[in-house]
Amino acid sequence: MLVFLIHVRDPQFYALPAKTRAKNGNIRVMGFPPIGIMSLSAVLKRAGHECVMFDQANPETPNDVIIEEMTSRQPALVGLSFLSTTSYPYAKLLARQIRAVNPTVKLAFGGVFATLNAPLVKLQCPEVDFVCRGDGEQLILDLLECLDDPEGVASLTWAKDGQVMNNPNRTMERHLDQWPFPDRESLPLDFIESMPLDVPAVLSMERFTTMQTSRGCPWPCVFCDIPIFNEGKWRARSPQHVVEEFKYLQALGYGSVYFVDDHFLLQPKRIDAICKGINENGIAIQWGCEGRVDSVAQHLFPAMAKAHCRTLMFGIESGSQKILDRLKKEQTLAEVETAVTNAKQAGIEIVHGFFTVGNPDETVEDMQATFDLASKLPLDTFGFNRLCVYRGTPLWHEYVKRGLVNEATDWYKYFKCSEIDPTCLPGEVINDVRRAGLRRLILYKLRHYPMQTFRLLKRFLRYMPVRDVVYLIIKPFLGKTKGATKAEVMSRAVEHGAMKDAAAELTQLTDEALDHVMQESIAERRRIQQEAEGLRESPMASGR
Ligand code: B12
């Protein structure tokens, strides 16, 4: 059967200008490849199905192009994959556009957000036939067997006679080695490495991809929905299987890999075996991963560095123990310091700290403690994000009980905690304290870690215009800015706060308003396109 899989994200968000095409003609995209649909494509192809993927990071495949392609090729199933609350509005619109031109094609949603909100999504998007919950590999194969009668397909939400049906969960798959490596060869895109989340600076122009070596994280952080998505379990591929994938990627010319694992640092024996396998097989790919600061695998940091682990990212969150406890991070400030110091001493080149600001019960002093901690730690890079609350997380449940969010009307909305929780500092104050904190932090780093800062800036300068690097440093010293600057938009070198705000605002709209805004934006894009085409055509016409 022919299956279309689409990774829905804000179009044109990550694409680099067309002139940066790779030698093979592929468009170069800065960011993460859509490993969810790539995993499913590999499984489908191995089972003898045909699969066509679209990644909306590719500016050449906006909705209309995908729909045209669908009309001409008539797939049996169109799967829309999206990660989060912020991409849900785009997925809804695409589903509606598809349904408008094709009343019979089977449509499915999948991904973390869809999983955690399946019955609600099915009710709000009746045009979508199936909401697929959890791991998709076996599910999509089972679904293709019974597209017209999916009663027996476990972990599927669908509708029968106008009634939403929530088929029972399938048993969580532990044997992850059974699945083929993701299909990395079928998208006309080459990815280059960026720093994830809020510092999307290009760190390497090597051919880049992601890998998933484990799934889940069992810790109870109040803001995270991963334990719910994975039923509180952590599952991992064998070290041999991971090393095989590294060998395969090296043969394909990849130079840089990032693990999208929720907690790579959980099992020392496995990490040791992966590192040994990398060295024994002469793998030179640089890689990065994320983990907790209380990991018992820290004695392996030197082995990881020797096996070309270049980036290690820790979820530090706060410099105030009170806030760490409030967030149920189950980690201490001493553990934070030990882990970051160990990682640097082990020779890991880029050690990153994820921090959150705008936390419940956080005072200005708590926030300042966060920036003080970030200054003193030998971190190379850091990001300070506003804490958000997602449906399904422990924090969401608390907010429901406190009457701050409404299960029935707010489930699909994206909220910064400070917007709804009176125990958070007001947004303006958070931004002011953050700006002042960043100023202090940058000056401290320049004074106390000049070589480390210099090395990082040198790396940025290799691929970013000087103007953008300078802007990155001086941004906190400038006054308040409104919206994305041209430099921000062009290089994606600095926080894409304004774009994220716009995406967040979309999640707040009613369905009718959303349709209207989306149609307007499509019309606007068409108009710009037509104008551009007109401009391109007129000089040729006059020359003829
Ligand atoms: C890597 C990552 C990113 C990358 C993006 C990667 C990409 N491809 O674009 C970056 C850094 C850009 C990113 C950004 C954001 N992210 Co993020 N991200 C992740 C992370 C760590 C891994 C995702 C991943 O690659 N998983 C591996 C693949 C194999 O799994 P998968 O995509 O889920 O697919 C499987 C199944 O879901 C299913 N499936 C998926 N699609 C479909 C479709 C069909 C038809 C079927 C049958 C099955 C199916 O099958 C697949 C194989 O089993 C997750 C945490 C997690 N573990 O999921 C957070 C996570 C998804 N992100 C999250 C958030 C909040 C964000 C941001 C909003 C953060 C921000 N404030 O900017 C943005 C929004 C991005 C967007 N527009 O959607 C939250 C989402 C919570 C929520 N309810 O919304 C998560 C869950 C993190 C968390 N702990 O809370 N993210």
Residues whose N, C-alpha, C, O or C-beta is under 5 A from the ligand:
A	BS01	B12	R9 D10 F32 P33 P34 I35 G36 S39 G79 L80 S81 F82 L83 S84 T85 T86 S87 A108 F109 G110 G111 V112 F113 C132 G134 D135 G136 E137 I140 P196 L197 Q212 F223 C224 D225 I226 V260 D262 Y390
